[in-house]
């Protein structure tokens, strides 16, 4: 399968992991002034990169998006208000290369959220986005993706590969949708199963949320701080 990118990416052939910034470098807030609201599916800016926030953990106050969106700068909302900084990221997505389905693809960033932001886990359409341990993509199941450009589009899982999967039958993407949540609908809630990566040939693709979570847990020991270095697990 040949990968084609319709977005501006930071192309990387090898995985990269960064340390937590020594300080969050967050803009000071006036006393009593509320910070921005952070939620899955919102637009985020990193330097000149424009992407979509994929998942927000309200308890740990950590958010996730695509690793190729990382730009060595604080993460802001559309109004350039700082919402946090990247604690760790990884991206081994080849740029324009032929990829076999057994190749491992990893593309994520974990963002430590600022103390002043308000955190929720509700998608723009009103459904809460939840993480269920062990929930993975299944071949042929209905799936949806939300991106800041294309909004919500739904289809089916086309193929499940090594840490990533492809989608078809209606899932679409454009520049800016990278990192957005990929999820299945269960009643009034959505359950995250992936973070949007790119388009491989004609097929939108996402990295597995379960695989990403395993990597992050191994790297941070289940906890992220803004003052200690983060390295990947073995």
Buried (B, 14 or more C-beta within 10 A) or exposed (E): BEBEBEBBBBEBEEBEBBEBBEEBEBEEBEEEEEBBEBBBBBBBBBBEBBBBBBBBBBEBBBBBBBBBBBBEBBBBBEEEBBBBBBBBBBBBBBBEEEBEBEBEBBBBBBBBBBEBBEBEBBBEEEBBBBBBEEBBBBEEEEBBBBBBBBBBBBBBBBBBBBBBBBBBEBBBBEBBBBBBBBBBEEEEBBBBBBBBBBBBEEBBBBBBBBBBBEBBEEBBEEEBEBEEEBEEEE
